[in-house]
């Protein structure tokens, strides 16, 4: 678990806290062997904020296992790039809202892609 959130995580937390999207989110939520940046327990939805480090091949491989593990727990994962938060926060929030109000299966691939 990270002790100090990134500025992108702080920006996202500002938008998710206090049920601003209609659902309660927790920050740095433990899901088995992994920690989700943000998690809505009611909807079993994790929001992952991804920066430059996630472009490394070794980290991408780790991310695949992490996403599959969360999916096996019935958790859908929305992956958000740092740049998306800065360039188009409204679109990021729309993507999260769609995932909060839809119920695709965790292994359908919806919500698990970047962008």
Beta strands, then each sheet from edge to edge (+ up, - down):
strand 1: 26-31
strand 2: 34-40
strand 3: 45-50
strand 4: 76-81
sheet 1: 1+ 2- 3+ 4+
end
